[in-house]
Amino acid sequence: MEPEKKSSNEALVGLVIIIIILIIGGIYIWMSNQKASREKEVRLNNITAQNSVDLNALEADVKATDVNTGVDASTLN
């Protein structure tokens, strides 16, 4: 009895299925990376806007602070 020979069509179908799975996986990873990049950009913009507000508040505090101590620096040793 001779062993059953597989046709080349079965190998081709298997190869096509593997290629399709790889393509779908690549598209999934690519799309998830794009989504993560957009979310990171939004968070960065929010942080930058919040930092700007905080820096403006600090600058206003510094301008409002009285730094006159009544001491003449040129008389100190």
SVG drawing of the C-alpha trace seen along z (x, -y; Angstrom):
<svg xmlns="http://www.w3.org/2000/svg" viewBox="-8 -100 40 102">
<polyline fill="none" stroke="black" stroke-width="0.4" points="0.0,0.0 1.3,-3.3 0.9,-6.3 -1.7,-8.8 -0.2,-11.8 -1.4,-15.2 -2.1,-17.5 -0.4,-20.8 -3.8,-22.5 -4.0,-21.7 -0.6,-23.2 -1.6,-26.3 -4.8,-26.7 -2.9,-26.4 -0.4,-29.0 -3.1,-31.4 -4.9,-31.0 -1.6,-31.7 -0.9,-34.8 -4.5,-36.1 -4.1,-35.6 -0.7,-37.5 -2.2,-40.3 -5.2,-40.6 -2.8,-40.6 -0.7,-43.3 -3.7,-45.5 -4.9,-45.0 -1.5,-46.0 -1.2,-49.0 -4.7,-50.3 -4.1,-49.9 -0.8,-51.8 -2.6,-54.6 -5.3,-54.8 -2.6,-54.8 -0.8,-57.6 -4.0,-59.7 -4.8,-59.2 -1.2,-60.1 -1.4,-63.3 -4.7,-64.3 -3.3,-63.7 -0.2,-65.7 -2.3,-68.6 -4.4,-68.5 -1.2,-68.4 0.3,-71.3 -2.9,-73.4 -3.0,-72.6 0.7,-73.5 0.1,-76.8 -2.8,-77.6 -0.6,-76.7 2.4,-78.7 0.2,-81.7 -1.2,-81.4 2.3,-81.1 3.5,-84.1 0.6,-86.1 1.5,-85.1 5.1,-86.1 4.1,-89.5 1.7,-90.0 4.3,-89.1 6.0,-91.9 9.7,-91.2 10.7,-94.5 12.4,-93.5 13.7,-96.9 17.3,-95.7 20.0,-97.3 22.1,-94.6 25.1,-96.9 25.5,-97.3 25.7,-93.6 29.1,-91.8"/>
</svg>
